[in-house]
């Protein structure tokens, strides 16, 4: 007898710019069914539901009161994450929230407490470390391909959001900036590969204090910058590895790599960690040239296509955890990444090395289906 696959019914909170990325990505998993979308702008929720054939739409309260919704995906702006995540947990829903977990470490602690009280599972982006690229790099490290990891570099360059996002104010306000907007992708990849971070030293600054918005459908012409837009930091991992990072919305043009990990016997070169897949290259000390590693898991989407912008692998991970599987993109992992990234500004403001009190386990590696 064929066992029937469990279906998880999902409500998406937020019908903004990345809604379509989730709607498209979730379609790749037959067991995940989006049944409702909610937004403070109910007309926008209606349009999103119509475009993706989602049967129900409405406001936040209607989503939380819908007993058919098992999992809430929260893609509201970072400043609203804590309040809306806690409300969904208290409504008896499992929750998957976009990064960062909350706008501040203090709010994130409140979110963790609410999750523990509720008994529901909480997952958080970024989930790109679950893709084939970072999983392949992790496998190479775990199998000794580059010897003992000694150090790493990670370079975040500007996404130029003001040229394509209709309202990029959140990128330059609380919970945004290159450190909290793009940094989670890079740090999640590093923690997955190298383990948790022990201490941080950093320097940060604001580049241009105002930004001109040139996106075709913009709703605002100019942005006042409220958070640092250029940051350099040194991360010391519990393992002893040392990471050097540059995270900036002021670096538009560069020839720097995205991410490299250096070991006693060789180097790994990783692709953009904002994508799930891409070539992971290795060069051992005595090799004549770089070699591309065979992916250890299936691809989430075709490389160098819009499929790499889809989201949903972390939601699939959460659904598996509901059924008793490993929870890789879990709350402690997300809290640790936020705690480390928030330490950049603490180190700058207080002119000191910041000891990281939070910790997490390296997530279990994924295996190919």
C-alpha positions, 0 to 999 in steps of 0.5 A, a space after each residue: 500500500 502506498 503511504 499518503 504524503 502529509 500536506 502542510 497548509 500555509 498562510 503567507 503574511 506579507 504580499 510585498 516584493 519577495 512574495 512571488 519568490 516564495 510562491 514560485 519556490 513553494 510550488 516545487 514541493 507538492 506537500 506544501 500548499 499555500 491556502 491564504 495570503 494576508 497583508 495590511 494592504 488587503 487589496 495587495 493581498 487580493 492581487 497576490 492571491 489572484 495571480 498565484 491562484 491562492 484560494 483565500 486572502 485578507 488581513 493579518 487577523 483573518 490569517 491567524 484565525 484560520 484554523 486550516 493554516 498550519 504554517 505561517 510564512 512571515 515576510 513582513 519588513 524586519 521592524 515588524 518581525 518580532 510582533 508578528 512572529 509572536 502573534 502567529 506563535 500565540 495563535 498556535 501556528 508554526 512560523 517561518 520568518 524571513 531574515 533577520 529573526 528580529 530587528 534587534 537581539 533583544 526582540 529576538 530573545 522575546 521571539 525565542 521565549 514565545 516559541 518556547 512557550 507556544 510549543 510550536 516550531 520556529 524557523 528562519 531565513 536565510 535558507 540558502 545554506 541548505 542549497 547544494 553549494 554550501 552543502 557541498 563546501 561543508 562536505 568538502 570540509 568535513 571530509 578533510 578536502 582542505 585539511 584543517 580550516 584556518 580562515 575565511 573571507 566573505 565580501 558583501 557588495 551592494 545589491 543596488 536595491 535603489 535601482 530595482 526595489 520600488 520602496 527600498 527604505 527598509 534596506 536603509 532603516 532599522 533591521 536593514 543595512 548590508 550587515 543585517 540585510 545581506 550579511 545573514 546569507 554569508 554568516 549562515 554559510 560560514 557557521 554551517 561550514 565552520 561552526 559558531 563564532 566566539 568573538 567579533 571586532 569591527 568598524 562601521 560607518 555610513 557612506 552616502 547619507 542619502 540615496 536616490 531611488 531610480 527604480 521604475 515603479 518607485 514610491 519614494 524618490 530619496 532615502 535618508 540612511 539610518 544605519 551603517 552602510 559599510 562594515 569590516 569585521 574580524 570573526 574568531 570562530 570557536 574552532 579557532 578559524 578566523 574570518 575576515 568580512 567586508 559588508 557594504 552597500 557602498 561597494 558597487 564595483 569590485 573584483 573580490 570573490 564572494 567567499 573563500 575558506 582556507 585550510 592547511 591543505 587547500 582552498 575552497 571558493 564558494 559562489 554567491 551565498 544569496 543563491 542556493 546553487 553554483 560551482 564550488 571550486 577547490 584547489 589543494 596546495 599541490 594542484 595545478 588548477 582549480 577543480 569544480 566539486 560535484 554537488 552532494 545534493 540536488 539543485 534547488 533551481 537552474 544555476 544563473 537563472 531566475 530560479 535561484 531567486 526562489 525561496 522555500 527550502 527553509 519552509 520545506 525544512 520546517 515541514 520536515 521537522 514538524 514530522 520529526 526530521 532535523 530542524 536545520 534552519 532553526 531558531 538558535 541558529 538564526 539567533 546566533 547569526 543575528 547576535 554575531 551580526 549585531 555585534 558589529 555595531 556594538 564593537 564599533 560603538 564601544 571600541 572593543 572586541 565583543 564576546 558572543 554569548 550565544 551559541 548553536 550547533 552546526 546544522 545537520 548536513 542535507 543528503 540528496 533525495 
